[in-house]
Amino acid sequence: MSRILLIELRRSAVLWVAVTLLAAGTWLLYSARERWTSGYMILALDQRWYLPLLVGIAMAAGAGQAAREHRSGVHELFAGVPRPRSQQVVPMLLVYGAAMVVAYTGATGLAALRIIDTAQYLRAGAVAGVVVAGATALVAAAWFGLAVGRILPYIITAPALAIASMASPLVARGITGQRQWLSSLLFPAYGLGGPTDFASIPGRFSIAQMLYLAGLAAGAALLFAAADRPARLMALVPPVLGIAAAALILQGGSAFVEDPIDPAARELVCTDDAPQICVARLHSGVLAEVTPPARAALATLDRLPDGPTRAQEHVDSDHKPVDQSSDTLLIPLAIGDDGHVTDLDRLEGYLVYNLGVRPFACPDDRPGPDAAVVNAASSWLLGTESQLSEAGSATENARARELWRNLRGLDEREAAARVAAVRQAVLTCASGEGLLDRPASGG
């Protein structure tokens, strides 16, 4: 059997197809990095975004292979061999299937090398499910291309399949009647992962998708091997069974979770010594990077009575209000293309900015203290006038400078108490009116 497979490798274009897919998959991941440097699950999810292109290449390659055999007369030659059609096509299916798996998983592995030093959190089963489903989609695509190329051995067949694959995300919702769960199931590149680093895919969904894709692959293999019309009709059975099994596992969509997250990835991992610095488990590889600037920011805020005593990563969405504790500093952590913290040299400034309170956390009906008050208090805390030009208009800038001068005219204890009151107002979204411009105590 191994000798037959080697012959198939030499006579077909499968090696070139595998190299093309491996190079394309790796290049797409490295040239269009968005989130995957945060961890392995995001890498697996982001790779699935490129499936329409990869599937298109696989289908076009399979169709081109089958069409070439038809044009060269090999099909007629094989038809005269006294062996069942199924035995004749198995070697071709095996070499194409193996090539697709190697190419897809190889691209994943090459990308993972970039983050192996910083991505310490890995749910192997969940990540493997996402990768295996993507590889199965490529296998089904290549086998389907072989089958369609055999049935329709025309020059236009291969490019038509590639174009249809790349256009599939645009029509997914329309084909499935706007059902999110069905679109995500039937189109492996559609609707994967939310806007957070903690996005995940439940094991139930990965199993359902693998069953569906395995059914497609089996149906494509039967269609490629079919010698007559009844056999071609039998090729519909595996995809139907796969879809039915997937629908049962997802309970008709009721078990589908939209934009799921991994709660274990959000769990905090903290330093052993004080002051305590914590980051999400997903980002535990950069805890050592974050600790020095976070502790420096805590030291600056220590000038205030009842200031924050610990710092932790802000793991919630940036687009909704958050109830920040007064003793906790929230770290706006972002991972760069190299797997390390973005703008690490500016992190201390980001943490102290806005008096150590996450900006834009207040609702529109309670905006908190005005910018002049906050900037004057921040400038006193930092011992610099850098914040005074950020209040906005000339009038607000002048007011910020006046409030700052008032603070500098007070003794350290009273000025710190007033700045702490402004910080509390920012935390509670109170107005903060009169906190800095009232006379000194006893004056």
RODO-2510 file (C-alpha; in nm, 4 decimals, decimal comma):
residues 443
     n   res          X          Y          Z
     1     m     0,0000     0,0000     0,0000
     2     s     0,2825     0,2403     0,0814
     3     r     0,4276     0,1850    -0,2661
     4     i     0,0923     0,2742    -0,4232
     5     l     0,0687     0,5909    -0,2130
     6     l     0,4176     0,6957    -0,3219
     7     i     0,3144     0,6490    -0,6838
     8     e     0,0090     0,8689    -0,6252
     9     l     0,2292     1,1339    -0,4666
    10     r     0,4586     1,1386    -0,7697
    11     r     0,1911     1,1358    -1,0395
    12     s    -0,0401     1,3918    -0,8798
    13     a     0,0062     1,7549    -0,7787
    14     v    -0,0766     1,6852    -0,4161
    15     l     0,2686     1,7804    -0,2842
    16     w     0,2526     2,1200    -0,4521
    17     v    -0,1005     2,1682    -0,3209
    18     a     0,0118     2,0870     0,0335
    19     v     0,3069     2,3262     0,0089
    20     t     0,0791     2,5996    -0,1293
    21     l    -0,1727     2,5567     0,1513
    22     l     0,0987     2,5439     0,4174
    23     a     0,2621     2,8595     0,2833
    24     a    -0,0699     3,0417     0,2378
    25     g    -0,1983     2,9484     0,5828
    26     t     0,1248     3,0510     0,7540
    27     w     0,1560     3,3737     0,5559
    28     l    -0,2025     3,4748     0,6328
    29     l    -0,1504     3,4234     1,0042
    30     y     0,1778     3,6126     1,0182
    31     s     0,0808     3,8980     0,7865
    32     a    -0,2674     3,9652     0,9235
    33     r    -0,2155     3,9255     1,2980
    34     e    -0,5006     4,0569     1,5060
    35     r    -0,5487     3,8700     1,8306
    36     w    -0,3821     3,5313     1,8032
    37     t    -0,0585     3,6318     1,9776
    38     s    -0,2633     3,6372     2,3008
    39     g    -0,2927     3,2579     2,3138
    40     y    -0,3399     2,9262     2,1395
    41     m    -0,7197     2,9278     2,1307
    42     i    -0,7269     3,2674     1,9613
    43     l    -0,4691     3,1355     1,7139
    44     a    -0,6926     2,8395     1,6295
    45     l    -0,9979     3,0644     1,5931
    46     d    -0,8205     3,3252     1,3819
    47     q    -0,6879     3,0551     1,1490
    48     r    -1,0440     2,9448     1,0838
    49     w    -1,1233     3,2926     0,9487
    50     y    -0,9063     3,2125     0,6479
    51     l    -1,0823     2,8836     0,5673
    52     p    -1,2818     3,0246     0,2724
    53     l    -0,9555     3,0914     0,0884
    54     l    -0,7873     2,7669     0,1968
    55     v    -1,0959     2,5600     0,1199
    56     g    -1,1189     2,7285    -0,2186
    57     i    -0,7589     2,6313    -0,2976
    58     a    -0,8209     2,2729    -0,1834
    59     m    -1,1390     2,2346    -0,3899
    60     a    -0,9803     2,3906    -0,6967
    61     a    -0,6778     2,1621    -0,6659
    62     g    -0,8954     1,8529    -0,6369
    63     a    -1,1109     1,9548    -0,9322
    64     g    -0,8027     2,0332    -1,1397
    65     q    -0,6534     1,6921    -1,0583
    66     a    -0,9683     1,5035    -1,1615
    67     a    -1,0104     1,7105    -1,4775
    68     r    -0,6498     1,6445    -1,5833
    69     e    -0,7005     1,2715    -1,5427
    70     h    -1,0132     1,2904    -1,7565
    71     r    -0,8420     1,4923    -2,0314
    72     s    -0,5400     1,2593    -2,0386
    73     g    -0,7576     0,9496    -2,0758
    74     v    -0,6391     0,7935    -1,7495
    75     h    -0,9991     0,7637    -1,6339
    76     e    -1,0848     0,5388    -1,9275
    77     l    -0,7691     0,3359    -1,8663
    78     f    -0,8568     0,2801    -1,5010
    79     a    -1,2124     0,1854    -1,5978
    80     g    -1,0741    -0,1174    -1,7840
    81     v    -0,8786    -0,2424    -1,4824
    82     p    -1,0516    -0,5442    -1,3212
    83     r    -1,0655    -0,3854    -0,9770
    84     p    -1,3577    -0,2144    -0,8006
    85     r    -1,3728     0,1601    -0,8487
    86     s    -1,3572     0,2109    -0,4727
    87     q    -1,0163     0,0429    -0,4506
    88     q    -0,8842     0,2531    -0,7359
    89     v    -0,9723     0,5852    -0,5727
    90     v    -0,8641     0,5071    -0,2150
    91     p    -0,4947     0,5945    -0,2705
    92     m    -0,5852     0,9302    -0,4235
    93     l    -0,8235     1,0080    -0,1382
    94     l    -0,5646     0,9109     0,1220
    95     v    -0,2813     1,1209    -0,0183
    96     y    -0,5041     1,4271    -0,0620
    97     g    -0,6594     1,3828     0,2803
    98     a    -0,3230     1,3444     0,4525
    99     a    -0,1820     1,6432     0,2651
   100     m    -0,4697     1,8647     0,3806
   101     v    -0,4253     1,7630     0,7444
   102     v    -0,0489     1,8190     0,7345
   103     a    -0,0839     2,1573     0,5641
   104     y    -0,3478     2,2918     0,8057
   105     t    -0,1916     2,1642     1,1273
   106     g     0,1539     2,2608     1,0002
   107     a     0,0480     2,6229     0,9571
   108     t    -0,0926     2,6175     1,3109
   109     g     0,2327     2,4798     1,4472
   110     l     0,4500     2,7323     1,2644
   111     a     0,2400     3,0187     1,4021
   112     a     0,2452     2,8722     1,7532
   113     l     0,6250     2,8959     1,7541
   114     r     0,5915     3,2748     1,7770
   115     i     0,4084     3,2676     2,1090
   116     i     0,5573     2,9594     2,2706
   117     d     0,7496     3,1732     2,5217
   118     t     0,4579     3,3896     2,6354
   119     a     0,1424     3,1791     2,5843
   120     q     0,1420     2,9595     2,8938
   121     y    -0,2302     2,8784     2,9088
   122     l    -0,3479     2,5900     2,6913
   123     r    -0,6703     2,3909     2,6989
   124     a    -0,5370     2,1219     2,4695
   125     g    -0,8695     1,9481     2,4098
   126     a    -1,0572     2,2642     2,3174
   127     v    -0,7814     2,3930     2,0889
   128     a    -0,7420     2,0519     1,9258
   129     g    -1,1160     2,0420     1,8544
   130     v    -1,1020     2,3737     1,6693
   131     v    -0,7916     2,2717     1,4706
   132     v    -0,9251     1,9242     1,3850
   133     a    -1,2514     2,0728     1,2601
   134     g    -1,0578     2,3114     1,0341
   135     a    -0,8400     2,0299     0,8997
   136     t    -1,1484     1,8142     0,8370
   137     a    -1,3019     2,0994     0,6397
   138     l    -0,9940     2,1022     0,4128
   139     v    -1,0118     1,7239     0,3661
   140     a    -1,3802     1,7454     0,2727
   141     a    -1,3025     2,0319     0,0340
   142     a    -1,0246     1,8434    -0,1469
   143     w    -1,2330     1,5276    -0,1800
   144     f    -1,5343     1,7248    -0,2969
   145     g    -1,3151     1,8947    -0,5570
   146     l    -1,1984     1,5542    -0,6826
   147     a    -1,5588     1,4375    -0,7114
   148     v    -1,6877     1,7485    -0,8880
   149     g    -1,3857     1,7581    -1,1185
   150     r    -1,4549     1,3995    -1,2212
   151     i    -1,8222     1,4698    -1,2894
   152     l    -1,7662     1,8125    -1,4505
   153     p    -1,4186     1,7954    -1,6090
   154     y    -1,4262     2,1498    -1,7451
   155     i    -1,1686     2,4273    -1,7263
   156     i    -1,4159     2,6530    -1,5440
   157     t    -1,4917     2,4009    -1,2679
   158     a    -1,1861     2,4663    -1,0488
   159     p    -1,2056     2,8499    -1,0470
   160     a    -1,5832     2,8358    -0,9974
   161     l    -1,5410     2,6224    -0,6852
   162     a    -1,2727     2,8571    -0,5493
   163     i    -1,4902     3,1647    -0,6040
   164     a    -1,7923     2,9954    -0,4444
   165     s    -1,5873     2,9088    -0,1368
   166     m    -1,4524     3,2610    -0,0901
   167     a    -1,8028     3,4060    -0,1273
   168     s    -1,9597     3,1621     0,1199
   169     p    -1,9339     3,3873     0,4326
   170     l    -2,1326     3,6551     0,2482
   171     v    -2,4314     3,4264     0,1910
   172     a    -2,4127     3,2128     0,5060
   173     r    -2,6910     3,3910     0,6969
   174     g    -2,9140     3,4030     0,3915
   175     i    -2,8776     3,0313     0,3217
   176     t    -2,9547     2,9370     0,6825
   177     g    -3,2467     3,1728     0,7277
   178     q    -3,0573     3,4081     0,9632
   179     r    -2,9993     3,1258     1,2145
   180     q    -2,6693     3,2027     1,3845
   181     w    -2,6130     2,8508     1,5158
   182     l    -2,6747     2,6922     1,1772
   183     s    -2,4518     2,9416     0,9956
   184     s    -2,1659     2,8760     1,2383
   185     l    -2,2158     2,5002     1,2083
   186     l    -2,2384     2,4721     0,8287
   187     f    -1,9756     2,7356     0,7479
   188     p    -1,6663     2,6692     0,9665
   189     a    -1,5283     3,0196     0,9100
   190     y    -1,8446     3,2036     1,0100
   191     g    -1,9105     3,3728     1,3443
   192     l    -1,6174     3,2350     1,5413
   193     g    -1,5017     3,4101     1,8568
   194     g    -1,6155     3,7353     2,0130
   195     p    -1,4201     4,0612     2,0433
   196     t    -1,2216     3,9453     2,3465
   197     d    -0,8996     3,7533     2,4042
   198     f    -1,0995     3,5070     2,6134
   199     a    -1,3104     3,3827     2,3222
   200     s    -1,3487     3,0068     2,2980
   201     i    -1,5474     2,7294     2,1338
   202     p    -1,7368     2,4811     2,3547
   203     g    -1,6431     2,1162     2,3114
   204     r    -2,0052     2,0321     2,2255
   205     f    -1,9974     2,2629     1,9256
   206     s    -1,6604     2,1333     1,8026
   207     i    -1,7857     1,7740     1,8207
   208     a    -2,1022     1,8663     1,6321
   209     q    -1,9041     2,0454     1,3640
   210     m    -1,6569     1,7589     1,3260
   211     l    -1,9450     1,5135     1,2763
   212     y    -2,0994     1,7382     1,0123
   213     l    -1,7672     1,7881     0,8322
   214     a    -1,6830     1,4179     0,8549
   215     g    -2,0182     1,3462     0,6918
   216     l    -1,9338     1,5878     0,4121
   217     a    -1,5935     1,4250     0,3631
   218     a    -1,7432     1,0755     0,3540
   219     g    -2,0097     1,1869     0,1072
   220     a    -1,7462     1,3481    -0,1149
   221     a    -1,5377     1,0286    -0,1061
   222     l    -1,8394     0,8175    -0,2061
   223     l    -1,9239     1,0603    -0,4838
   224     f    -1,5683     1,0420    -0,6172
   225     a    -1,5786     0,6616    -0,6067
   226     a    -1,9307     0,6290    -0,7514
   227     a    -1,9481     0,4497    -1,0845
   228     d    -2,3177     0,5045    -1,1596
   229     r    -2,6173     0,7225    -1,0669
   230     p    -2,7485     0,5086    -0,7769
   231     a    -2,4043     0,5158    -0,6173
   232     r    -2,3939     0,8929    -0,6537
   233     l    -2,7291     0,9205    -0,4799
   234     m    -2,5931     0,7101    -0,1939
   235     a    -2,3262     0,9759    -0,1455
   236     l    -2,5952     1,2017    -0,0002
   237     v    -2,6446     0,9751     0,2995
   238     p    -2,3295     1,0609     0,5049
   239     p    -2,3788     1,4420     0,4843
   240     v    -2,7438     1,4064     0,5857
   241     l    -2,6484     1,1852     0,8789
   242     g    -2,3718     1,4242     0,9786
   243     i    -2,6049     1,7248     0,9802
   244     a    -2,8676     1,5305     1,1741
   245     a    -2,6150     1,4190     1,4362
   246     a    -2,4806     1,7735     1,4722
   247     a    -2,8316     1,9149     1,5104
   248     l    -2,9097     1,6588     1,7810
   249     i    -2,5920     1,7440     1,9734
   250     l    -2,6734     2,1160     1,9562
   251     q    -3,0386     2,0413     2,0420
   252     g    -3,1650     2,2216     1,7367
   253     g    -2,9690     2,5331     1,8256
   254     s    -3,0829     2,5644     2,1876
   255     a    -2,7428     2,4435     2,3112
   256     f    -2,5546     2,6918     2,0924
   257     v    -2,3702     2,9693     2,2787
   258     e    -2,3078     3,2917     2,0870
   259     d    -1,9671     3,4524     2,1480
   260     p    -1,8647     3,2059     2,4204
   261     i    -1,5716     3,2787     2,6513
   262     d    -1,3437     3,0525     2,8504
   263     p    -1,3997     3,1339     3,2201
   264     a    -1,0790     2,9557     3,3211
   265     a    -0,8818     3,1867     3,0893
   266     r    -1,0204     3,4869     3,2820
   267     e    -0,9188     3,3560     3,6248
   268     l    -0,6578     3,5748     3,7907
   269     v    -0,2986     3,4667     3,8435
   270     c    -0,1179     3,6833     4,1011
   271     t     0,2270     3,7537     4,2351
   272     d     0,3202     3,5864     4,5621
   273     d     0,4547     3,9027     4,7244
   274     a     0,2906     4,2376     4,7934
   275     p     0,1680     4,4615     4,6583
   276     q    -0,0242     4,1975     4,4684
   277     i    -0,0351     4,2216     4,0881
   278     c    -0,2741     3,9950     3,8987
   279     v    -0,3403     3,9164     3,5334
   280     a    -0,5764     3,6759     3,3627
   281     r    -0,4535     3,3181     3,3365
   282     l    -0,4497     3,3565     2,9582
   283     h    -0,1901     3,6342     2,9967
   284     s     0,0073     3,4764     3,2812
   285     g     0,3161     3,4649     3,0605
   286     v     0,3502     3,8439     3,0802
   287     l     0,2907     3,8816     3,4559
   288     a     0,6609     3,9494     3,5124
   289     e     0,6492     4,2286     3,2519
   290     v     0,3442     4,3957     3,4033
   291     t     0,4518     4,3827     3,7677
   292     p     0,7194     4,6628     3,7764
   293     p     0,5114     4,9397     3,6098
   294     a     0,1992     4,8357     3,8032
   295     r     0,3837     4,8580     4,1347
   296     a     0,5328     5,1916     4,0357
   297     a     0,1803     5,3217     3,9675
   298     l     0,0624     5,1903     4,3046
   299     a     0,3541     5,3706     4,4707
   300     t     0,2486     5,6974     4,3062
   301     l    -0,1144     5,6536     4,4145
   302     d     0,0044     5,5670     4,7652
   303     r     0,0294     5,9428     4,8262
   304     l    -0,3499     5,9373     4,8640
   305     p    -0,5292     5,8188     5,1770
   306     d    -0,7136     5,4916     5,1128
   307     g    -0,5476     5,4592     4,7719
   308     p    -0,5356     5,1321     4,5786
   309     t    -0,3258     4,8551     4,7304
   310     r    -0,3348     4,5982     4,4484
   311     a    -0,3593     4,5921     4,0711
   312     q    -0,5313     4,3453     3,8421
   313     e    -0,6006     4,3123     3,4728
   314     h    -0,9246     4,4601     3,3478
   315     v    -1,0842     4,1517     3,1900
   316     d    -1,4275     4,2948     3,1039
   317     s    -1,5292     4,4717     2,7876
   318     d    -1,4059     4,8278     2,7428
   319     h    -1,7462     4,9280     2,6089
   320     k    -1,9523     4,8988     2,9263
   321     p    -1,9449     5,0612     3,2714
   322     v    -1,7509     4,8763     3,5404
   323     d    -1,7796     4,8810     3,9183
   324     q    -1,4164     4,9402     4,0145
   325     s    -1,3212     4,8914     4,3780
   326     s    -1,1387     5,1828     4,5392
   327     d    -0,8535     4,9579     4,6571
   328     t    -0,7915     4,8045     4,3148
   329     l    -0,6091     4,9437     4,0143
   330     l    -0,7311     4,8042     3,6811
   331     i    -0,4632     4,7241     3,4235
   332     p    -0,5584     4,7904     3,0585
   333     l    -0,3520     4,5026     2,9219
   334     a    -0,2990     4,4571     2,5479
   335     i    -0,0782     4,1985     2,3805
   336     g     0,1254     4,2993     2,0761
   337     d     0,2253     4,1094     1,7642
   338     d     0,5305     3,9695     1,9408
   339     g     0,3274     3,8175     2,2237
   340     h     0,4476     4,0758     2,4764
   341     v     0,2713     4,3714     2,6404
   342     t     0,2000     4,6632     2,4094
   343     d     0,3440     5,0029     2,5127
   344     l     0,4986     4,8582     2,8261
   345     d     0,7050     5,1729     2,8829
   346     r     0,3832     5,3782     2,8963
   347     l     0,1849     5,1390     3,1139
   348     e     0,2647     5,3203     3,4396
   349     g     0,1309     5,6449     3,2918
   350     y    -0,1836     5,4733     3,1677
   351     l    -0,2455     5,3342     3,5164
   352     v    -0,2027     5,6662     3,6972
   353     y    -0,3998     5,8605     3,4334
   354     n    -0,7497     5,9556     3,5484
   355     l    -0,6352     5,9032     3,9094
   356     g    -0,6065     5,5296     3,8620
   357     v    -0,9681     5,4845     3,7530
   358     r    -1,0537     5,3206     3,4238
   359     p    -1,1557     5,6046     3,1865
   360     f    -1,4972     5,6223     3,0260
   361     a    -1,6538     5,3921     3,2842
   362     c    -1,9433     5,6248     3,3737
   363     p    -2,2863     5,6211     3,2054
   364     d    -2,3950     5,9203     2,9995
   365     d    -2,6417     6,0437     3,2614
   366     r    -2,3702     6,0511     3,5339
   367     p    -2,0456     6,1532     3,3637
   368     g    -1,8553     6,2195     3,6871
   369     p    -1,6253     6,5182     3,7587
   370     d    -1,5416     6,7487     3,4722
   371     a    -1,2052     6,7186     3,2967
   372     a    -1,0584     7,0319     3,4586
   373     v    -1,1029     6,8903     3,8089
   374     v    -0,9609     6,5501     3,7191
   375     n    -0,6636     6,6932     3,5306
   376     a    -0,5772     6,9332     3,8102
   377     a    -0,5864     6,6479     4,0636
   378     s    -0,3799     6,4216     3,8336
   379     s    -0,1192     6,6930     3,7820
   380     w    -0,0819     6,7397     4,1570
   381     l    -0,0460     6,3647     4,2034
   382     l     0,2172     6,3361     3,9305
   383     g     0,3966     6,6538     4,0316
   384     t     0,3840     6,7853     3,6752
   385     e     0,1766     7,0217     3,4646
   386     s     0,1463     6,7697     3,1792
   387     q    -0,2217     6,7027     3,2482
   388     l    -0,3232     7,0689     3,2540
   389     s    -0,3333     7,1138     2,8776
   390     e    -0,5699     6,8190     2,8270
   391     a    -0,8837     6,9617     2,9845
   392     g    -1,0174     7,0829     2,6526
   393     s    -1,1030     7,4429     2,5752
   394     a    -0,8996     7,7459     2,6806
   395     t    -1,1538     7,8177     2,9554
   396     e    -1,1257     7,4641     3,0943
   397     n    -0,7459     7,4762     3,0779
   398     a    -0,7429     7,8025     3,2723
   399     r    -0,9772     7,6543     3,5323
   400     a    -0,7565     7,3412     3,5641
   401     r    -0,4495     7,5586     3,6272
   402     e    -0,6344     7,7605     3,8898
   403     l    -0,7442     7,4454     4,0732
   404     w    -0,3920     7,3060     4,0511
   405     r    -0,2489     7,6232     4,2064
   406     n    -0,5042     7,5949     4,4871
   407     l    -0,3853     7,2399     4,5554
   408     r    -0,0206     7,3427     4,5580
   409     g    -0,0997     7,6102     4,8148
   410     l    -0,2317     7,3499     5,0590
   411     d    -0,0299     7,1332     5,2900
   412     e     0,0422     6,7783     5,1690
   413     r    -0,2157     6,6061     5,3893
   414     e    -0,5108     6,8269     5,2940
   415     a    -0,4198     6,8318     4,9251
   416     a    -0,3963     6,4517     4,9257
   417     a    -0,7345     6,4275     5,0970
   418     r    -0,8942     6,6500     4,8325
   419     v    -0,7375     6,4570     4,5450
   420     a    -0,8557     6,1342     4,7084
   421     a    -1,2074     6,2835     4,7202
   422     v    -1,1857     6,3588     4,3486
   423     r    -1,0763     6,0004     4,2861
   424     q    -1,3738     5,8746     4,4856
   425     a    -1,6009     6,0976     4,2788
   426     v    -1,4537     5,9511     3,9604
   427     l    -1,5091     5,5989     4,0951
   428     t    -1,8722     5,6684     4,1839
   429     c    -1,9432     5,8926     3,8830
   430     a    -2,0318     6,1820     4,1189
   431     s    -2,0008     6,5434     4,0082
   432     g    -1,6996     6,6386     4,2206
   433     e    -1,8142     7,0003     4,2228
   434     g    -1,6318     7,2176     4,4791
   435     l    -1,3835     6,9517     4,5886
   436     l    -1,0774     7,1494     4,4825
   437     d    -1,1803     7,5152     4,4895
   438     r    -1,3184     7,5447     4,8451
   439     p    -1,1026     7,7254     5,1033
   440     a    -0,8469     7,5348     5,3027
   441     s    -0,9674     7,3774     5,6252
   442     g    -0,9566     7,6345     5,9022
   443     g    -0,8759     7,9114     5,6505
***
